[in-house]
């Protein structure tokens, strides 16, 4: 008999977490190790819990799902992470995948699809639920991820800094900032500075900076 699949649920809405837990516990070959409410909790406990799969909410207070995904994979690279979200826009999905998630599930999927997703990532496959697949165009699927430097520039821009202020803060030229800005907009498919700020807020880029926008 094979060992059960060890799962951790991370969602700041108790009713959502409890609902998923009850669904998964109905399977003999799945064991829910814990249901946690924020990114920091799973980062701190991921090595001790040693889950096979983490079902991770995208938007949580404190450390969001994307930042938590990156930090978890630094600690336990073999962990499979499935993002749980209400958002089906290509922007969210490509960002989740670029941060290392192996799958993306909308919260309103049929219960058996969660099981299907877990089985897929356990086989080493990427899984996108039906709704996510429909919104992710071929162009979006191939979208480039932001480099570390571009993420740093995005943070500065999202704080409302001008190109000149960003250049001073990062000790680079204004021209270099402009190039980064252009590449960030192209990669994310966002045309306005307001759009960049909204993206940064929704994806946790501004979390922990003390910036209120």
N, C-alpha and C positions, 0 to 999 in steps of 0.2 A: 504493500500500500504506500502510495506516495504521500509526502508531507503536504498538509493543507497550504494553500496560498495565503501568505500573511499580508493583511491589508491594514492601512491606517487611513482614517477619514479626517480631513482638516477642513472645517467649515465653521464660520462664526455664527451660523444660524442653527441652534440646537435641534429644531424640528427637522431641518433638512438632513443633518448628520444622523439623527435617530432613525429617520425613515430609510436612509441608505443602509445603515447598520442592520436594521431588521430584515431588509431584503437580502443582504449578503449572508447573514447568519443562517438563512434558510438553506444554504448550500452546505453540504457535508464537507466539501473540500476547500472551503474558504474560512479563514479565522480572522475576525476583526480584532486587532491588537489594542486599538485605542481610537477614540473619537476626540480630536483636539480642536480648539477654537481659534487658533492663530498661527501665523508662520513661525514666530519665535519658538513656540512650544514644540513644533515638529523638528526644527533645526537643532534644538537642544537635546532632543530625545531620539533622533533618528538612528544614531549608532547603537544605543541601548536596545531600542525596539527592533531594529534590523528588519524592516518590512520589505516584502517583495514588491508591493505596489502601494503608492500613495494616491488617494483621490483628493486633489487639492483645489479648494475654492480659489477663484481668481482674485476677487476683491475682498480684502479683509483689513481691519484696522491694524495699525502698526506695520508689520512686514507683510506685504502682499504676496500673492501666490507666485508671481514670476520671480521676484527676488528670492523667495524661499526655495523655489525650484533650483536656481543656480547654486545657492549655498548648500543645499542637500546633496546635489550631484558632485560638489567639491569634496564632501565628506564621504559619501557612499556612491561612487560612480555607477554602480550596477542597479541602483534603484529605478524602478519604472514609475513615472509620474503621469497621471491622467488629470488634466485640468477640468474642473467643473465650473461652468459659467452659464449666465443667462444671455450673454452676448454672442451673436452669430456673425458679427462683421469680420471680413477678411483680416482687418488690422489686428484684431485681438488674436485670431487663430494663428496667423503667421508669427506674431510676436511670441506666443506661447511655445510654438515649435522651435523658434530660434533660441529660446532660453533653455532648451533641453527637454521639454515635455515630450512624451512619446504618444500622447493622445489628447483629444479635446472632446468633451462631452457636454451637451447642453443639458441644463437641469430638468428640462421637461421631457427627456427621452423616456421611452417605455422601460420599465424596470429590468427586463431581461437584456436590454442593450448594455447596461452597465456590466453585466456578467460577460457579455460578448467582448466588450472593450478590455476587460481584465485578461481574458484568455488571449486576446490578440497581442497585447504588450508582453505577456509572459512568453509568447513565442518569438519575441523580438521584433514584432511588426508595429508599425505606426497605425494608430486608430483615430479616425475622425467620424463622429456620429453623422447620421444622414443629413441633418440640418446644417452641420458645419461643412460637410462636403459640398453641399449645394451653394454655399456662399463663398467658397474658396475657389476662385477662378484659376486656371492654369498659370496665369501671370502672377497671381498672388502666391501660389504655391512655390514659385521659384524666386520669390522676393528675397533680396539679400538681408542678412541680419546686420544690425548696427555694430560697428567696431567699438571697443572699449573707449577709444578717444571720442568717437561720435556720441556715445552715451554721456560722456562727461560734458561735451559741448551742449547737448540737449538739456542737461540739468541746468547749466548756466543760463541758457536762453529761456527756459521755462520759469526761471526766477525773475524774468523781466529785464535781464541785462542786455545792453546793446552789443553789437559786434565788437566795438572798441573796448568795452568793459570786459567782455569775455577774453579778448586778446590779452589784456593786462593781467587778468586773473590766472590765465593758463600759460602766460609768457610765450605766446605765439603771435604771428602777425595777423592783422585784420583780414588780409587776403586769405590766409589759411582758415580763419573762422568762417569767412564767406563760403569757402569751398566745402567745409564740413557741413555748414547749414544747408547748402544746395543738395549735398549727398544725402543728408538726413531726410529732407523733404521728399527726395526722389524715392528713397528706399521705403519710406512709410506711406507714400502716396498722399502726403499732406501738403497743401499749397500755402497755408497761412501760418503766421506765428501763433495766432490764437489756437489753431488746430494742434500745433506742437505742444503748447502748454496743456491743452485738454488731454492729449495723449499721455504726457508725462504724469499728470495727476491720476489718470485712470489706471496707469500701469505701474504705479508705485514708485516712479522715478523720484518724486519729491518727498517720499516718506522718510522721516527721520532727519529732514533738513531744517525743520522749524519754519519752513516757508508757508505762509498762508495765502492762498490765491483764491 
